[in-house]
């Protein structure tokens, strides 16, 4: 049998929400395989039927296109959460600073707050540096690419 004989349409392959099936499942634990692009829909349908999501494991295929698509989908699904975290970051920093200078707080707590402030500041500075370097590399690559086309 050759590969073309094995190809065909799989019933319900385009479906991600299986609430009707989850509702019939008598067990307490389910291992569900699904496409990464539909992780949010699958998780929502499981939670609607009383399941608690413990973890989702994604098989990273060794394909650049797959990785690009996966990262794009992951960014889109977490975009709202990231925005909420960014909105709360000002309050979080205020909380850390208050604890850090609160003389009545235990010394270990004050040190942990100070360490957190320093570590997050360093990480932000490193990310800014990486971003600047990446922009410079991209500009350099663009200018080299443009020169290569003109010389042909």
Secondary structure, DSSP 8 states (H G I E B T S, - for coil): --HHHH----TTTT----HHHHHH---S-------GGGHHHHHHHHHHTT-----------S-HHHHHHHHHHHHHHHHHHHHHHHHHHHHHHHHHHHHHH-TTS-HHHHHHHHHHHHHHHHHHHHHHHHHHHHHHHHHHHHHHHHHHHHT-
